[in-house]
Amino acid sequence: MSVLLQIRDASKRYGDQVLLEDAECTITSDTKVGFVGRNGAGKSTLLRCILGDEELDTGSIIRHPKLKIGYLRQHDPFLPGETSLEFLMRDSEQPDWKCGEVAGQFELKGKYLDGPVGELSGGWQTRVKLAALLLHEPNLLLLDEPTNFLDLRTQILLEHFLKDFREACLIVSHDRAFLGATCDSTLDLSVGKLTMYPGKIDDFLVYQKELAEHDQRVNAATEAKRKQLQEFVDKNRARASTATRAKSKSKMLDRLELKDIQAEQARATVRAPMVEPRKGPAVRCKDLAIGYDGRAVAKGIDLEIEHGSRAAIVGDNGQGKTTLLRTLVQSLRAVHGEVKWGFGCEIGTYAQHVYTSLPENKTVLDYLEYESIPGTKTQTILDVAGAMLFRGEAVKKKISVLSGGERARLCMATLLLGKCNILVLDEPGNHLDVETVEALADALLEYKGTVIFTSHDRHFMKRVASCIIEVKDGTVVNYRGDYDSYLYMVNKEIDSVEQERKGTPAKSSNKTPANAPNNAKGKPSHKPSAQKQAIMANDERLIKKEIGQVEKTIARLDLQRKTLNEQLMQSTDAIEALKLHEELTKVSTELEAAEMRWSELQEQLDV
């Protein structure tokens, strides 16, 4: 074990905001560290200081002479038109055979290796970046929110990679499940101080809670002692016979100090709408087809969600999860069939397209007061605003100057202050820190209404979901099992693919199943003529060729959607945000149509 990195007496501030104050930390070569802290605490700033992109105000960062940092970049480092292999060779200066060998660890081969990297989806581009990191042979990986925009399968692949990686890691993430699976230590940044805890994130959060409760008890005892001493001093200082004792007690009083409790940052307090519980079906879908411009990406949907359910919509990126949510709330017209909500359902929606509909001239507080149930106490409104990271002067901000992420949190706060008995939430944990995501999960568990949601946060899904609805290969079905069993299934599929890549033979049986077709038992079958076989083979080649072209289109549109979404989340200009939203809607429509065509071609191939 060697010390790779030491942070000593580090201080950094922006204006009045203190990010680091006499902070200390040591990273050794044998540990994977999960880096946590509230949004805006300064985690990304510290990473930039470690990389040398920013300077500390005071203090130092001492690096081992043989330290080699690998940084997973959030921006795309690719040149226009270059292939994945060309990027890996340019970035690492390694020969093609070496780049291909490392790329294979991330299932990068064929068109994913030899095709334009700019046309790959965000998940595949992340794999290319990880391969590039390995080729540089780093002994410390810095990863800043690596699971952003990754679907479940790619997250699990990333986990497998990190588990096999034998060097040190420092990982910033709000995903508890991801940190728990990959990191053995936890680094916390709170009120400018760094605290290294020698355990996993779940144990650290328990320790943090117990420490805060202990400090509160100590402070309560200290306050009682101060009150007692103050009463004695006030009563006896004027008497000559007791003045000396009063003076001694006064000195004792001066020495009593309260512990600085980090909870004074205003802990996240999230309350769900107070509604009456209901029974029976909340929504029914009958022979439903969903999609865009009359083209279905999923069809034959017969679905029923009961009142009081917390239904998690799962599936890979691009399968149609958001399309289903938008169809349910009727912001998107069904291609076919019907969606019927029960009597008295009041639906609240948290989704990307809502962000641009906020009144620009209102302040955060004005808008929350306007949208909350009449009679809601101001302190309750401020508590919810604070949980969504609008604290202090931030509640006086005009909506016109809010970023996309801030607008998203404001929409969530509005829902929590309303009276909806149905909540439809698309990625509700985005833009929230670990503590606030946990508080939101607690609130949804106490909520008496119905929740229909999507999320990439597995810990959140596991805690909240009471039923699973899977969107896959053009169908939508109630998954018969809980979220743990769904995770097990996905892990098993990935393990099977990895075994094939590594050359591990799959378990098989030489026995023919009793219910196998006759030709599987060795009996003769009627084969098509040679001429018909040739026609079928030609058709199959044409279909496969079109599938390849459609896959390139899907990758290009998926990348455009990701880029537009990132721009929308950062935009503070209302006109620009509206324009970006229109572009995003157009690209999403084209993407859904391409995915539908891909499904049709796959069906033709399987016939």
C-alpha positions in Angstrom: 0.0 0.0 0.0 1.3 3.5 -0.9 -0.1 7.0 -0.6 -1.1 8.2 -4.0 -2.5 11.6 -3.0 -2.6 13.8 0.0 -4.8 16.9 0.5 -3.4 19.2 3.2 -5.0 22.3 4.8 -7.0 22.9 1.6 -9.2 26.0 1.4 -11.3 27.1 -1.6 -14.1 29.6 -1.8 -16.2 31.4 -4.4 -17.3 34.8 -3.1 -19.1 34.1 0.2 -19.5 30.4 -0.5 -16.9 28.3 1.4 -16.3 25.0 -0.4 -13.2 23.8 1.4 -11.8 25.0 4.7 -8.6 23.4 6.1 -9.7 20.2 4.5 -7.5 17.1 4.9 -7.6 13.7 3.0 -5.4 10.8 2.0 -6.0 8.4 -0.9 -4.0 5.2 -0.9 -3.3 2.7 -3.7 -5.5 -0.1 -2.3 -8.9 1.6 -1.9 -12.0 2.5 -4.0 -13.6 5.6 -2.4 -17.2 6.9 -2.9 -17.2 10.7 -2.8 -20.5 12.1 -1.4 -21.9 15.5 -0.3 -24.7 17.8 -1.0 -25.2 19.4 -4.4 -23.0 22.5 -4.6 -20.8 21.3 -1.7 -17.7 21.4 -4.0 -17.1 17.8 -5.0 -16.5 18.5 -8.7 -14.4 21.6 -7.8 -12.1 19.4 -5.7 -11.7 16.9 -8.6 -10.7 19.8 -10.9 -8.1 20.9 -8.3 -6.8 17.3 -8.1 -6.5 17.3 -11.9 -4.7 20.6 -11.9 -7.5 22.5 -13.8 -8.1 24.7 -10.8 -5.9 26.0 -7.9 -6.6 25.9 -4.2 -6.8 29.3 -2.4 -4.5 27.9 0.3 -3.1 24.5 1.1 -1.6 21.8 -1.1 -2.2 18.6 -3.0 0.7 16.3 -2.8 0.9 13.7 -5.6 3.0 10.5 -5.6 5.8 10.7 -8.3 4.3 7.7 -10.1 0.7 8.8 -9.8 -1.2 8.4 -13.1 -4.7 9.7 -13.1 -7.4 8.5 -15.4 -10.4 10.9 -15.6 -13.7 9.9 -17.1 -14.6 13.0 -19.0 -18.2 14.2 -19.1 -17.7 16.0 -22.4 -17.1 14.1 -25.6 -13.4 14.0 -26.6 -14.0 12.6 -30.0 -13.1 14.1 -33.4 -15.8 14.4 -36.1 -16.1 11.2 -38.1 -13.4 9.2 -36.3 -14.2 5.5 -35.3 -13.9 4.1 -31.8 -10.7 2.4 -32.8 -9.2 5.5 -34.2 -10.1 7.5 -31.1 -8.5 4.8 -28.8 -5.3 4.8 -30.9 -5.1 8.6 -31.0 -5.9 9.0 -27.3 -3.6 6.3 -26.0 -0.9 6.2 -28.7 -1.2 2.4 -28.5 -1.2 0.1 -31.6 -4.5 -1.1 -33.1 -4.2 -4.7 -31.7 -3.7 -3.4 -28.2 -6.7 -1.1 -28.5 -8.8 -3.8 -29.9 -7.8 -6.2 -27.1 -8.8 -3.7 -24.3 -12.0 -2.6 -26.2 -13.1 -6.3 -26.2 -13.4 -6.1 -22.4 -16.3 -3.7 -22.9 -17.9 -5.7 -25.8 -16.7 -3.1 -28.3 -16.3 -4.9 -31.6 -17.7 -4.9 -35.1 -19.6 -1.7 -35.9 -19.1 -0.5 -32.3 -15.3 -0.5 -32.8 -15.0 0.3 -36.5 -18.0 2.7 -36.9 -18.1 6.4 -36.1 -17.9 6.8 -32.3 -20.0 10.0 -32.6 -23.0 7.9 -33.7 -22.9 5.6 -30.7 -25.4 6.0 -27.8 -24.3 7.6 -24.5 -23.8 4.2 -22.9 -21.6 2.9 -25.7 -19.6 6.1 -25.7 -19.0 5.6 -22.0 -17.6 2.2 -22.7 -15.2 3.7 -25.3 -14.0 6.2 -22.7 -13.5 3.5 -20.1 -11.4 1.5 -22.6 -9.4 4.7 -23.3 -8.8 5.0 -19.5 -7.5 1.4 -19.3 -5.1 1.9 -22.2 -3.4 4.7 -20.2 -2.8 2.3 -17.3 -3.8 4.7 -14.5 -3.3 3.9 -10.9 -6.1 6.3 -9.8 -9.5 6.7 -11.5 -11.5 9.8 -11.0 -15.2 9.4 -12.0 -17.7 12.2 -11.8 -21.3 11.0 -11.8 -20.4 8.1 -14.2 -23.9 6.6 -14.2 -25.6 9.7 -15.6 -27.7 8.7 -18.6 -26.7 5.1 -18.4 -29.4 2.4 -18.4 -29.4 -0.5 -16.0 -27.4 -2.9 -18.2 -24.6 -0.4 -18.9 -24.5 0.5 -15.2 -24.0 -3.2 -14.3 -21.2 -3.5 -16.9 -19.5 -0.5 -15.4 -19.8 -2.1 -12.0 -18.2 -5.3 -13.3 -15.3 -3.3 -14.8 -14.7 -1.4 -11.5 -14.8 -4.6 -9.4 -12.1 -6.1 -11.7 -10.0 -2.9 -11.7 -7.1 -3.5 -9.3 -6.1 0.1 -8.8 -7.5 3.0 -6.7 -10.7 4.9 -7.6 -12.4 8.1 -6.4 -16.0 8.1 -7.5 -18.5 11.0 -7.2 -22.1 9.7 -7.4 -25.5 10.1 -5.8 -26.4 6.5 -6.6 -26.2 4.5 -3.4 -26.5 1.1 -5.0 -23.7 1.9 -7.4 -21.4 3.2 -4.7 -22.3 0.2 -2.4 -21.4 -2.2 -5.2 -18.0 -0.6 -6.1 -16.5 1.3 -3.2 -15.1 0.1 0.1 -14.6 3.6 1.7 -16.6 6.8 1.8 -15.4 10.4 1.6 -17.8 13.1 2.7 -17.6 16.8 2.0 -19.7 18.9 4.3 -19.4 22.5 5.4 -15.9 22.7 3.9 -14.5 19.6 5.8 -13.5 16.2 4.3 -14.2 13.1 6.3 -12.9 9.7 5.3 -15.0 6.8 6.6 -13.5 3.3 6.3 -16.7 1.6 5.2 -19.4 1.5 2.5 -22.0 4.2 1.9 -24.8 2.6 3.8 -22.7 2.1 6.9 -21.5 5.7 6.6 -25.0 7.1 6.4 -26.0 5.2 9.6 -22.8 6.5 11.3 -23.5 10.0 10.1 -27.1 9.9 11.5 -25.9 8.4 14.8 -23.2 11.0 15.2 -25.7 13.8 14.6 -28.0 12.4 17.2 -25.2 12.0 19.7 -24.1 15.6 19.1 -27.7 16.7 19.6 -27.9 14.9 22.9 -24.6 16.3 24.0 -25.8 19.8 23.1 -29.0 19.3 25.0 -27.1 18.3 28.1 -24.7 21.2 27.6 -27.6 23.7 27.3 -29.2 22.3 30.5 -25.8 22.7 32.3 -25.4 26.2 31.0 -28.9 27.1 32.2 -28.1 25.7 35.7 -24.8 27.6 35.9 -26.3 30.8 34.7 -29.1 30.6 37.3 -26.5 30.1 40.1 -24.3 33.0 38.8 -27.3 35.4 38.6 -28.5 34.4 42.0 -25.2 34.6 43.9 -22.9 37.1 42.2 -24.2 40.0 44.3 -23.6 38.2 47.7 -20.2 38.7 49.3 -20.3 35.2 50.8 -21.0 33.5 47.4 -19.4 35.9 45.0 -16.2 33.8 44.7 -18.2 30.6 43.9 -20.3 32.6 41.4 -17.1 33.8 39.6 -15.9 30.2 39.4 -19.2 29.0 38.0 -19.0 31.9 35.5 -15.7 30.7 34.2 -17.1 27.2 33.9 -20.0 28.6 31.9 -17.5 30.3 29.5 -15.8 27.1 28.9 -18.9 25.2 27.9 -19.2 25.0 24.1 -21.9 23.5 21.9 -20.8 21.0 19.3 -21.0 22.2 15.7 -23.7 19.9 14.2 -23.6 19.5 10.5 -27.3 19.0 10.5 -27.5 22.8 10.8 -27.1 22.9 7.0 -30.9 22.2 7.0 -31.5 18.5 6.5 -33.7 17.5 3.6 -37.4 17.4 4.7 -39.7 16.1 2.1 -43.5 15.6 2.6 -45.8 14.0 0.1 -49.3 15.4 -0.6 -51.8 14.4 2.0 -54.6 12.4 0.2 -57.2 9.9 1.1 -56.4 6.2 0.2 -58.5 4.7 -2.6 -59.2 1.2 -3.8 -59.7 -0.4 -7.2 -57.9 0.3 -10.5 -56.3 3.8 -10.9 -55.7 3.4 -14.6 -56.5 0.8 -17.3 -54.9 0.4 -20.7 -56.7 -1.7 -23.3 -55.2 -2.8 -26.6 -52.9 0.3 -26.3 -50.2 1.2 -28.8 -47.8 3.9 -28.0 -45.5 5.9 -30.4 -45.2 9.0 -32.5 -46.9 10.1 -35.8 -49.1 7.1 -35.9 -46.1 4.7 -35.7 -46.1 2.3 -32.7 -43.0 1.5 -30.7 -45.0 -0.8 -28.4 -48.4 -2.3 -28.9 -51.0 -4.7 -27.6 -50.6 -3.2 -24.2 -53.3 -4.4 -21.7 -52.3 -2.9 -18.3 -53.9 -2.2 -15.0 -52.4 -0.3 -12.1 -54.2 -0.4 -8.7 -54.7 2.6 -6.5 -52.0 2.8 -3.8 -49.4 1.0 -6.1 -45.9 2.4 -6.6 -45.3 1.1 -10.2 -41.8 1.3 -11.5 -41.4 1.4 -15.3 -38.2 -0.5 -16.2 -36.4 -1.3 -19.5 -33.3 -0.3 -21.5 -32.9 3.2 -22.8 -34.8 3.8 -26.0 -37.4 1.0 -25.4 -40.2 3.5 -24.7 -40.5 4.1 -20.9 -40.9 7.9 -21.2 -43.3 7.4 -24.2 -45.5 5.2 -22.0 -45.5 7.8 -19.2 -46.4 10.6 -21.6 -49.2 8.5 -23.1 -50.6 7.7 -19.7 -50.8 11.4 -18.8 -52.1 12.2 -22.3 -49.4 14.6 -23.2 -48.9 12.2 -26.1 -51.8 10.8 -28.1 -52.1 7.0 -28.2 -51.5 5.4 -31.6 -54.3 3.0 -30.9 -56.4 1.8 -28.0 -57.4 3.6 -24.8 -56.1 4.9 -21.5 -58.8 5.2 -18.9 -58.3 6.8 -15.5 -60.6 6.1 -12.5 -63.1 8.6 -11.2 -61.6 11.4 -9.0 -58.0 10.9 -10.1 -56.0 14.1 -9.8 -52.7 13.6 -11.7 -49.5 15.4 -11.0 -46.6 15.1 -13.5 -42.9 15.5 -13.1 -41.3 15.3 -16.6 -38.9 17.0 -18.8 -41.5 18.8 -20.9 -43.0 20.5 -17.9 -39.9 22.7 -17.2 -40.6 25.2 -19.9 -44.2 25.9 -18.8 -43.2 27.8 -15.6 -44.1 31.5 -15.3 -40.9 33.5 -15.9 -41.8 36.6 -13.8 -42.5 34.9 -10.5 -40.0 34.1 -7.8 -39.5 30.6 -6.5 -41.4 31.4 -3.3 -44.2 33.2 -5.1 -44.8 30.3 -7.4 -44.7 27.7 -4.6 -47.2 29.8 -2.6 -49.5 30.1 -5.6 -49.4 26.3 -6.4 -49.7 25.0 -2.8 -53.0 24.0 -1.2 -54.7 27.1 0.3 -53.8 27.4 4.0 -50.4 25.8 3.7 -48.1 27.3 6.3 -45.1 29.4 5.0 -42.7 27.3 7.0 -44.0 24.1 5.3 -43.4 25.7 1.9 -39.9 26.8 2.9 -39.1 23.3 4.2 -40.1 21.7 0.9 -38.2 24.5 -1.0 -35.1 23.8 1.1 -35.4 20.1 0.5 -35.3 20.9 -3.2 -32.1 23.0 -2.6 -33.8 26.4 -2.6 -32.5 27.8 0.7 -32.0 31.3 2.0 -31.9 33.9 -0.7 -32.5 31.2 -3.4 -36.2 31.3 -2.8 -36.2 34.9 -4.0 -34.8 34.0 -7.4 -36.9 34.7 -10.4 -37.8 31.7 -12.5 -36.4 33.4 -15.5 -32.9 33.0 -14.2 -33.2 29.4 -13.1 -31.2 26.7 -14.8 -32.9 23.6 -16.2 -31.9 21.6 -13.2 -33.3 24.2 -10.8 -36.6 24.3 -12.8 -36.8 20.6 -12.5 -36.5 20.7 -8.7 -39.1 23.5 -8.6 -41.5 21.3 -10.4 -40.9 18.6 -7.9 -41.5 21.0 -5.0 -44.8 22.1 -6.6 -46.0 18.5 -6.8 -45.1 17.8 -3.1 -47.1 20.9 -2.0 -50.2 20.0 -4.1 -53.1 17.6 -3.6 -52.7 15.1 -6.4 -53.6 11.5 -5.6 -51.6 10.2 -8.7 -47.9 11.1 -9.1 -46.3 10.3 -12.5 -42.5 10.9 -12.1 -39.9 10.6 -14.9 -36.4 10.3 -13.2 -37.4 12.1 -10.0 -34.0 11.6 -8.4 -32.1 13.6 -11.1 -30.4 16.8 -9.8 -30.9 15.7 -6.1 -28.1 14.6 -3.7 -28.1 11.3 -1.8 -29.8 12.7 1.3 -32.6 14.3 -0.6 -33.2 11.2 -2.8 -33.5 9.2 0.4 -35.9 11.8 1.9 -38.0 11.7 -1.3 -38.1 7.9 -1.1 -39.3 8.1 2.6 -42.1 10.6 1.5 -43.3 8.4 -1.3 -43.5 5.4 1.0 -45.7 7.4 3.3 -47.8 8.7 0.4 -51.4 7.2 0.3 -51.8 7.9 -3.4 -50.5 6.1 -6.5 -47.0 6.5 -7.9 -45.9 5.6 -11.5 -42.3 6.4 -12.1 -39.0 5.7 -13.9 -35.5 5.9 -12.4 -32.0 4.8 -13.0 -31.2 4.8 -9.3 -31.4 1.2 -8.2 -31.5 1.9 -4.4 -34.4 4.3 -5.0 -36.2 1.7 -7.2 -35.8 -1.0 -4.7 -37.1 1.0 -1.8 -40.0 2.6 -3.5 -41.4 0.1 -6.1 -44.2 -2.2 -5.1 -44.7 -3.5 -8.6 -42.6 -3.7 -11.8 -43.8 -2.9 -15.4 -41.3 -3.8 -18.1 -41.0 -2.2 -21.5 -39.1 -4.4 -23.8 -39.0 -5.4 -27.5 -42.2 -3.6 -28.4 -44.3 -4.9 -25.5 -45.3 -3.6 -22.0 -46.1 -6.2 -19.3 -46.4 -6.5 -15.6 -43.2 -8.2 -14.5 -44.0 -11.1 -12.2 -41.5 -10.4 -9.5 -40.0 -7.7 -7.4 -37.2 -5.4 -8.3 -34.5 -7.7 -6.8 -35.7 -10.6 -9.1 -35.6 -8.2 -12.1 -32.0 -7.2 -11.2 -31.1 -10.8 -10.9 -32.5 -11.6 -14.3 -30.5 -8.7 -15.9 -27.3 -9.6 -14.1 -27.7 -13.2 -15.3 -28.1 -12.1 -18.9 -25.0 -9.9 -18.7 -23.0 -12.7 -16.9 -23.9 -15.1 -19.7 -22.7 -12.6 -22.4 -19.4 -12.1 -20.5 -18.9 -15.8 -20.2 -19.3 -16.2 -23.9 -16.7 -13.4 -24.5 -14.2 -15.0 -22.2 -14.7 -18.3 -23.8 -16.4 -20.0 -20.8 -18.6 -22.8 -22.2 -22.3 -22.3 -21.4 -23.9 -25.1 -19.5 -25.9 -27.3 -21.8 -27.5 -30.7 -21.8 -27.1 -33.4 -24.5 -30.6 -34.7 -23.9 -33.4 -33.6 -26.2 -36.3 -32.1 -24.3 -39.4 -34.3 -24.4 -41.6 -31.6 -25.9 -39.1 -30.7 -28.7 -40.4 -30.6 -32.3 -40.0 -33.7 -34.3 -37.1 -32.4 -36.4 -35.2 -31.6 -33.1 -35.4 -35.3 -32.3 -33.6 -36.3 -35.4 -36.6 -37.0 -37.7 -36.5 -35.7 -41.3 -37.9 -32.3 -42.0 -39.2 -30.7 -45.2 -36.6 -28.2 -46.4 -37.3 -25.5 -48.9 -35.9 -25.8 -52.4 -32.4 -24.4 -53.3 -34.0 -21.6 -55.3 -36.3 -20.6 -52.4 -33.4 -20.8 -50.0 -31.4 -18.4 -52.2 -34.4 -15.9 -52.3 -34.8 -16.1 -48.5 -31.0 -15.6 -48.0 -31.1 -12.5 -50.2 -34.1 -11.0 -48.4 -32.3 -11.7 -45.1 -29.2 -9.8 -46.3 -31.3 -6.8 -47.3 -33.1 -6.8 -44.0 -29.8 -7.0 -42.0 -28.4 -4.2 -44.1 -31.4 -2.0 -43.3 -31.1 -2.9 -39.7 -27.5 -1.7 -39.7 -28.5 1.6 -41.2 -31.4 2.1 -38.8 -29.1 1.3 -35.8 -26.8 4.0 -37.0 -29.7 6.4 -37.2 -30.8 5.4 -33.7 -27.3 6.0 -32.3 -27.1 9.4 -34.0 -30.5 10.6 -32.7 -29.8 9.2 -29.2 -26.7 11.3 -29.1 -28.6 14.4 -30.3 -31.2 13.8 -27.7 -28.6 13.5 -24.9 -26.8 16.7 -26.1 -30.1 18.7 -26.3 -31.2 17.4 -22.9 -27.9 18.5 -21.3 -28.2 22.0 -23.0 -31.8 22.3 -21.7 -30.8 21.4 -18.2 -28.1 24.2 -18.2 -30.2 26.8 -20.0 -31.3 29.9 -18.1 -32.9 31.7 -21.0 -36.6 31.1 -21.5 -36.6 31.6 -25.3 -33.6 29.4 -25.7 -35.1 26.7 -23.4 -38.3 26.7 -25.5 -36.3 26.3 -28.7 -34.3 23.5 -27.2 -37.4 21.8 -26.0 -39.0 21.9 -29.5 -35.8 20.5 -31.0 -35.7 17.8 -28.3 -39.3 16.8 -29.0 -38.6 16.6 -32.7 -35.5 14.4 -32.2 -37.4 12.2 -29.7 -40.2 11.7 -32.3 -37.7 10.7 -35.0 -35.9 8.4 -32.5 -39.1 6.6 -31.6 -40.0 6.2 -35.3 -36.5 4.7 -35.9 -36.9 2.3 -33.0 -40.3 1.2 -34.3 -38.8 0.5 -37.7 -36.0 -1.5 -36.0 -38.6 -3.6 -34.2 -40.5 -4.3 -37.5 -37.3 -5.4 -39.2 -36.4 -7.7 -36.3 -39.8 -9.3 -36.6 -39.3 -9.9 -40.3 -35.9 -11.4 -39.5 -37.4 -13.8 -36.9 -40.2 -15.0 -39.2 
